[in-house]
Amino acid sequence: MACLHDHSCEDHDCSSDWSLYKHIDLSKISALNEATPGSVKSVFKAWEHRLNSSGEHLESNEGDPELLVFIPFTSDVKIKSISIVGGPDGTSPSKMRAFINRDGIDFSDAQSMQAIQEWDLAENMQGVLEYQTRYSKFQSVGNITLHFPDNFGGDITKIHYIGLKGEATQLKRDVVATIVYELMPNPSDHKTRAESGGGLSHVG
Amino acid sequence: MVLEATMICVDNSEWMRNGDYSPSRFQAQSDAVSLICGAKTQSNPENTVGVLTMAAKGVRVLATPTSDLGKILACMHGLEIGGQMNLAAGIQVAQLALKHRQNKKQQQRIIVFAGSPVKHEKKMLELIGRKLKKNSVALDIVNFGEEDEGKTEKLEALLAAVNNNDSSHMVHVPPGPNALSDVLISTPIFTGDGEGGSGFAAAAAAASAGGVSGYDFGVDPNLDPELALALRVSMEEERARQEAAAKKAAEDASKQEKGGGQHAISQDATMTENKTNDLDDESALLQQALAMSMDDPEVSHDVRDTDMSEAATDDPELALALQMSVADSAKDSASQTDVSKLLADQSFVSSVLASLPGVDPNDSSVKDLLASMQSQSDQKNEEERPNEEEEK
C-alpha cells in the first residue's frame, strides 16, 4: 500500500505534515536487537533530514536482521501514514508490523501476536514512499511498536529515518505524575472540612 | 540506581558439598545470594530479585522477582543438594521468569553461580548468549568451585555473546581464605556499572575490610551488636572519666597540665594493654568492661569507708555528693600510685612519649618535667596519707 508524492515539494511544505516526531517521548524510546544502545533516537528527525545518512542510524546486531522499535508519545496521536528510509545493499527492512498501545513487547511476543497492521516495504532510498495506515485503527495511539522481521538479504538491517504523519490530540494517557505513598495513615494529612474551619454547618 | 529485575541462578549440584570455600561451597553461595539481594533492593527500592535452582530436582523457580527480602532468604533455607547443574535450561527459565516480570520498565539481569563443570557445547552457550543480547538481558557469571578444563573458555564465550556495552560481567573466585561474598562485594556485580557502589555495598565492604580479627573490640558488630555496643560505651565512659581526672590534675598544680595528659594516656595504655590480652575471650572482655565501670564505685568505696562512714549511713544524698567529690581525688591518688610505678620504668615512659605527636622524649624540658613529676607524685602520696590519717 505505497503511494508516491506526485507534486513538487516547492509549493507545499512537506515537513509540516511529518511533524509527529515532535510528539514522541524521546527519553522512553527503546529498541531491541540494536547494535548500539540508544542509536534508535537518531532515526526520528525532521523531514528535511531524512536522507541525511552521515549521522547515527539504527543498526541491528550482526547476522540478525530483526528489529523491534518501541515509540511512546507524549499525548495520544492519530497516525495517518508511516515512512521508512532504510540502508543500501539489502539492509533495508522488507516487512513492517505494528502494535498499538502495548507495553514491553519482545521478540517472542511480536512473533506470536497478531499485529494491528502489516506492510510489505520497498527499498525506499529517496524517502518518497509512505505507507498508509487503516486510519480508523490508529485513532488514539499512546505508543506504537514497530517490528521489522526481515530485510532484503543483508547481514544486518539499517534504518536511517522513521517518519510519522498524522495529528496530535491533546489527550494524555496515564497522568499519574505525583503520587504520595502512605505507609500509615497520617491524620494531619487528611483534615476534614469541619476541622479546617470550612463548611456551612457548625454545631453549637 | 538502575531499576532492575534480577534472577539469581543457584547451583545446588553435588559439587557444592565441597569444603574448599568455608564453610561449604553451598553455604558460601547462599551468603553471597543474600548479600546480592540486599544490595539490589537497597540501591533502588523498586528493584526485584528472584531465585531459581539449576540442579537437584531440576530447574525450579523458588521465587519469582520480588522486592520482599524475607521471602528470598526463606526460600534459600532448606535447599537440597544433588544432581547436576543444567546451565542452559537454567538461563532460559530465568529469561522466561524475567519476561513475565510485573514492572516492564525494569532492566533484565541474570546472575549465574557456575560452580560445577559445564556440560553444554560452546556453540549452544553462544546461541543462548545471543538470544539474551537480542532481548537486552544482561548476564553476570560467578565462576567458582570446580576448575574444569574448558569451563572458563565456555563461560567466556557465553559472556562475549551476551555482552552489550559492558553491562555483563564475569567474576572468577578461586578458593581461599576470603569468603565468597567478601570477594564479590568489590566486583562490578555489586557496584553496578561504574556507579561507584551502593551504600550497602560500601558499608559491607568497610565491615569486611576490618578483617576477621581486626574489629574494634574483637567482636563483630554484625554478629553481636549489643556486646559491641556495651564495650564501646564502657570504653567511652572510661575515656570520659580519665579526661575528667586529667582536668582535675591540671587544676591542682600549675605544671601538671602536661603530666595529667600523660597520666591519662599511660592509664589508657595500661587499660588497652589489658584489653588486648583478653581480646580473644569475649566473656573475659565483658568482665573487663564491667570491672572498669565498677572501678569508680570501688575506689570511692575505700575512701568513703575511711573518711565518712558515719555520714554515709545517716544521709545517703550527702554521702553521694561526698563520694562524687572524693572520687575524683581518690582516682587521682589511685592513678598516681599506679602511674608512679610506671613512671619509674623509664623505658615505658619514653615509648609512650615517643607515640605522642609533637613530643620529643630526648628533649631536655621533657626530661626535666618527668623528673619533677616523679618527685611531685611522691610528695602527693605523702600528703594524702597524713590527710587520711588526720580525717580518721
Chai-1 contact restraints between the chains, C-beta under 6 A:
chainA,res_idxA,chainB,res_idxB,connection_type,confidence,min_distance_angstrom,max_distance_angstrom,comment,restraint_id
A,L32,B,S136,contact,1.0,0.0,6.0,A-B,restraint_1
A,N33,B,K134,contact,1.0,0.0,6.0,A-B,restraint_2
A,P37,B,N165,contact,1.0,0.0,6.0,A-B,restraint_3
A,D103,B,K104,contact,1.0,0.0,6.0,A-B,restraint_4
A,G104,B,K104,contact,1.0,0.0,6.0,A-B,restraint_5
A,D106,B,N135,contact,1.0,0.0,6.0,A-B,restraint_6
